[in-house]
Amino acid sequence: MNKLDSLNYYSATKKYDLRFPALAVDIDADVVVVGGGFSGINTALELAEQGVTNIVVLEGRHLGYGGTGRNGGQIMAGIGHDLDAIEKHVGPQGIEEIFRISNLGAGIIRDRIAKYGIDADFRNGYAYLGFNKRQESTLREWEKSFRAVDPDVDVRLLTGGDVRQVVGSDVYGSALLHMGGGHVHSLNLLLGEAKALTGYGARIFENSAVVDVEYGGERVTVRTAMGSVRAQKMLWACNGFLNGLEPEIYKRTVNTYAFQLCTEPLPDELIERISPIRGAYSDIRPIIDYYRVTNENRLLFGSATALVDYIPSDLKAWNRDLMLKVFPYLKDVKIDMAWGGPLCCGANLFPQIGTLTGRPNVFYVQAYAGFGVTPSHIVCKVLAEGMNEGSTRYDLLSSIPHVNIFAKDRLRAVMTTGGKAWNQLSGFWKGRR
């Protein structure tokens, strides 16, 4: 077994035992979705809520196999990494609208959990963390922006010794508390959403990898090894697992990797020391550390390699070293699990949605660049609007151009290493280093 596919916290603690058959017949649908992660299931559920219910979802392995079932579970504000990178394409008014909708994610998740009674361990409480005065200045600007968008949410900047009211670590000089954010068991959220989707009559098939797609005018035919789906509209929602199936969008992204660990269950007093708010955290460097505590009193801690792109030989040891830099008093804590997976990134580190060239009925969504839990719920709401009756929000997000990344397979490690180096350098000037 690939070490990245090893048992992780989410699969070990899932609460929904959902199993779906492999596609073994030829069927018709209004919409066929390829990909059973947040992007595919969220878009399908949004469409179903709008009355489009004859939907088929095809997943090559099992629901949540990709980033949805391997991530940090962080519920944070925003969509992309750096809105400055897209402002030239959408203008000041476009950026203002994107910033407005980027604050919707936590509310969408909360409402969906309440509407369908999803058991996903949702918890409020998030902190963005700074190491130095430059980052503190950045967090002060973020505080103003967050308060302007949602003045009713508890948003506060803490500095110096007050940081320990939020997180039990001496390495940070500032912390921006945002009680509108938080964390969630992402796999249980997905499975609860999939269960809700089937309640509308949509059909889901697992272990149904796509082997061929025929674009034929007003209808699309998607074939698996044992069956096919003929539909009026199609959505590619494979993200980092597209594997060249659709060349036009495959060449617009490149994969890098992130890795996580999960500690043994910890005593209440230790959890309170780590996280007085029992929340989720990330610093604001270009390559972040991110972590949270779980309902079972475990600490999940994750990051990615800062400069050179590689997969560590010992994921437990690699993650543990990073964890101990933040929480040295956890040196005797046992690490139960460690895992990793690909992050699908575009050149501007902003999610990509749109339609294939000359094929207005074939849609796609991809490239969350590691920030997928909350943005996927925002982006896929907008995408569903575009797939159904259209909207100005869809027109805005789909207007952002996507650059082709040449020789991405042959030179992947070189490209991602160079990208990390550039982000680290530019992060200094943007107050994030």
N, C-alpha and C positions, 0 to 999 in steps of 0.2 A: 504494500500500500504506500502511495505517495505520502510523505510526512505532512504535507499540507492538507491531506484528506483525513488526518487522524481525528479521533473523537474530540468534539469540542463541547463547550459548556451548553450551547444552545440545543444541539441534538441530544445531549445527555439529560436535559431537563424539559423537553417539550411536553406539553400537556394535551395535545391533540393527536390522536392516532388516526390520521387521515391517510387513506390509501386509494389510489386511483388506478384504473386499468391502463394497459397499453392500447393504443389505437390499433384496431385490427379489422376495421371496416372502412368503406368509402362513405363519407357523409357531407352534407351541405350545411353552411352556416352564413350568418350575416357578416361575422367578424372572426378571423382566426388569429390567435396570438401565439407567437413562438417565444417561449421563455416563461418559467414559473417562479420568478422571484417577485420582489416588490413592484418592479416596473410592469410586468405582464399582468399580475393579479390586480394591482391597484387600478390600472387603466381599464381592465375588464369590469371591475366592480363599479367604477365611475360610470361607465357606459350602461351597465345594467340598471343603475339607479336612475339613469336618464331614459330608460325604457328600451334600450337595445339589449335584448336578453339571449338571442340566438348566437351565442358566443362559444367558441372552442379554444381552449388553451392547451398547447402542446409543450410538455417539458421533457427534455432529453434524459434526465435522471429522475430526481425527486424534487418536490417543491422546496425551495430554499437551499438548493445545493450550492448556489453561488454566494455572492456577497451578502445576501439577505440572511443567510444562516451562519455567517462567520464574522460579523462586524462588531463594533463596539456597543451598539444599542444606544448611541447618544442622540438625544433630541435637542438640536441646537438651531439657532437662527441662521438664515441665509440659504442660498442655493449653490453658488459657485465659490471658488477660492478668492477671486479678486475681480470686482466689478469694473475696475479701471480698464481691464483688458478688453471689455466689450463695449465700453461707452462710445467709442468712435463709430460703432455700427448701429447703435440705437439712439444716440443723442441723450441730452440731459433729461428730457421728459421720459424717455424709455427707461433710463436708469432709475428714475424716481418710481416708475410703475413696478419695475422688477424688485426694487427694494421693498415696496409695499407688499407684493405677493410673497416675498421671501420670508415674511413673518407669519405666514398662514399655517406652516407645517405642523407645529405643536397642536394647534386648535383642530386641524383636520384629524390628526391621530386621536386626540381625546374624544372628539365627537364620534368617530367611527367605533372606538372601543365601547362607548356608552350605547350607541345605537344597536350594536349587534351583540353586546354582552361578552366581549372578547376578554379572555383571561390572559393578560400579557404583562403583568407586573409593572404597569405604568407608574412612574413616580416623578413628581416635580422636583426641581433643584439642579441648577447648572452653574458652573463657574469657569470663566475664561481666565487664564493665569499668565502673569508676566514675571520675568526674571529681573528686568533692569528698568531704568528710567525711560528709555525709548519706548519700551513696551507699555509702561504705565501711561505714557502720553497717548499711545494708541488706544488703550482701554478707556481713557477718559473721553476720547472722541466717540468710541462705540457706545459708551454710557449715554451720551447725548442723543445719538441716533436711535438707540433702543427705546429710550423714554419718549422720544418724539413719535415713534410709530405706535407704541402701546403704553400710554401714560399710567394705566391702571395696574401694570405688572410691577412687582418689587424688583427693581434694578438698582444695585448699589456698588460703588467702587470702594474696596477696602485696601489699605496699604499698611506696610510695616507689621507690627505685632498683631493688628486686627485681622490679618489674613488667616490666622489660625482659627478664627470663628467659622471659617469656611472649609479649610483643608488643613490636615495635620502634617505639614511639611515646612521645613525651614528654607527651602531652596527658592521660594517665590517672594517677590517684593510687593506684588499687587494681585488683586483678584477682583474680577467683575462678576458679582453674583447676579444671576438672571433666573428668577423663580418661575418664569414662563417656560423655560426649557426643562430638561430632565432626562430620563432614560426609560428604556422599555426592553422587554425580552422580544427581540425582533422576529425570531422564528415563530414564536407563539402568536405574535401579531399577524404575521403573514398567514399562518394556518387558520387563524380565526377569520381573516378576510376571505380566504379561499372557501371556507365553510359558508360564509355569508353569500359569496358569489354563486355557489351551487344552489342556494336557496332561491335564486332568481331563475333557475333552470339552465344556467351555463354548464357546459361539460368540460371536465379537466381530464387530461390523459398524461400519465407519467411514463417514464421509460419509452418515450416516443420521440426519438431524435429525428430531426428533419434531414432527409437525404436529397431532396430535390424540390425546387419551386418553379412553377410555370406561370409566368405573368401573361395572361391572355385577355387583353382588352378590359372588359368590365368585371371579369372574374379572375381570381387567383386560385391555383391548385397547389396545395402543399402536400408533399408525399413523405411518408415515413416508411420503414421497412415492411410494414404489414397493412397499411391503410393510407387514406388520403382525406383531405378536407378541401372542399371547393367553397370559396367565400367571395363576397363582394368587396370586403376590405381586409387588409392584413396589417399586423403590427410585428415588427422585429423588436424583441425586448430581451436580447441575449447578453447585452453589456460585454463583459470581459470574456464570455464564452461563445462568441459568435464563430470563431474558428474558420473564418474565410467564407462562410456560407453565402454572404451577400457582399461581394467585393467593393461595391460603391461606398458602403458605410464602414466596412472592416478596415479600410485604409485610412480612416480618419481618426483612429485611436491607437494607443499603445498601452500595454499592460505593465504596471510595476506591482510591487507586493507589499503587504502589511502583515504583521504577526502579533499574536496575542497569547497571553497566559491566563490561567484561572487558578487562584490559590485554593487551598483547603478551606472549609468553613472556619471562620474566625470568631473568637469571643466577642460579645456585644461591646465590651469596653474598648477592645482594639478597633472595632469598626467605628465607634464613636470618635476615637482618636484620629483615625484616617479621614473620616468624613462626617463632621458634625451635622451636615445637612442631608446625609445619606443620599448624596447626589452623584452627578457625572461631571467630569472635568476634562479640559484640554488646555494646553498652553497655546500660544499664538505664533509659534515659530513656523517657518515654511514647512518643515516636517515635524509634526506634533507628536507629543506623548498624549495619550487619551486613556482614561480609566473611569471606573465606576464601581460602586458596591451593589451587590445583588440582594434579593430578598432572603437568600440562604446564608447571608453574611460572608460571601466570597468577594474577593477583589479581582476584577477583570482589568488587565493592564495591557495596552497595545502601543505599537509604534511602527515605524518603517526605517530602513537604513537611511542615514542622513545624507550621504554623498554617493558612495559606490553602490550600485544596485546589485544585490546578490541575495540568495536565500541562505540564511545561517544553517550550519550543519546540526546545531543543537538548539532548537527553538526555545526550550525551557530555560537553558542557561543564558541565551541571548536576551530574552525578555526579562529574566530575573535581574540581570545586571542593570538594566535600565530602571526597573522598579526600585532597586535598592538605592539608586542615586536620589530618588524622590523620597522614599520611605526606608531609610537605613535600619530602622528598628524592626523591620520584617525579615531580617536575615535568617531567622530560624523557622520561618513559615514554610510549609511544604507546598510545592507547586503540583497541582493535580493534573492539569492539562495544558497543552500549548498547541497552537495551530496557526495557519496562515492562509492567504489566498490572494488572487490578483485584484488590482485596482485598475479599472479601465479609465484612461485619461485622454482627453483631447488636448490640442496644443494650447488652448486658452483656459484649460481647467474649468470649463463651464459645461453643464449638461447639454446634450445635443438632441433636438427633436426636429422632425420634418417629414417630408415624403421623398421617395426616390425620384431621380430625374425622369420626367416624362411619365411617371406612374403616380397620379394623384390619389390612388386608392391603396398605396403601399406606404405605410408609416413606419417610423423608427424612433427609438429612444435609447440613449446610451451615454456613457462617459461622465459619471458622477465624481470621478477623481477622488474616491475615498469618502465622500460625504453623501451617503446614499439613503440613510434611513428617513430623515425628514425631507430632504429635497425631492425624493421620489414621490412622496405623497403630494407635494405641491406641483411638480412638473407633470405628473400623470393626470392630475385633475385638469390642468390646462390642455394636455394632449387629448384627453377624452372630449373636451369641448371642440377641439379642432377636428377630431375624427367624426363627430356627430353633426353638429350644425355650424361649426366655426365660431371663432371669437377673436376679439382684438388682442386678447392676451396670448392666444395661440399664434396669431400673426406676428406678434412682437418676438416671442421666444424663437419661433422657427425662422425668423429673418436673420438671425445671427449666423454668419458664414462659418463653415467648418473646413479647416485646412487639412489636406492630405499629408500623411506622414510616410514618406517614401522609404523603402528598404526597412520597414519597421520590424519584420521578422528576423532578418539577417543581422541587423545592427541594434536590436532592441536594448541590450544591456548598455551599449555605448550611448544611445539616445537618452535613456532614462537617467543614467549617471550624469550626463551633461545637463539635462533638465533640472536635476536636483541641485547641481552646483550653481546654475543660474538663479534658481529660486532662492537659494541661501543668500546669494550676493544681493539680489534685488530686495529680498526681505529686510536687509539691513537698512536700506534707504527708505523703505516703507514702514519703518518702526516695528518690525516683527522679528528682529534679531537683537 
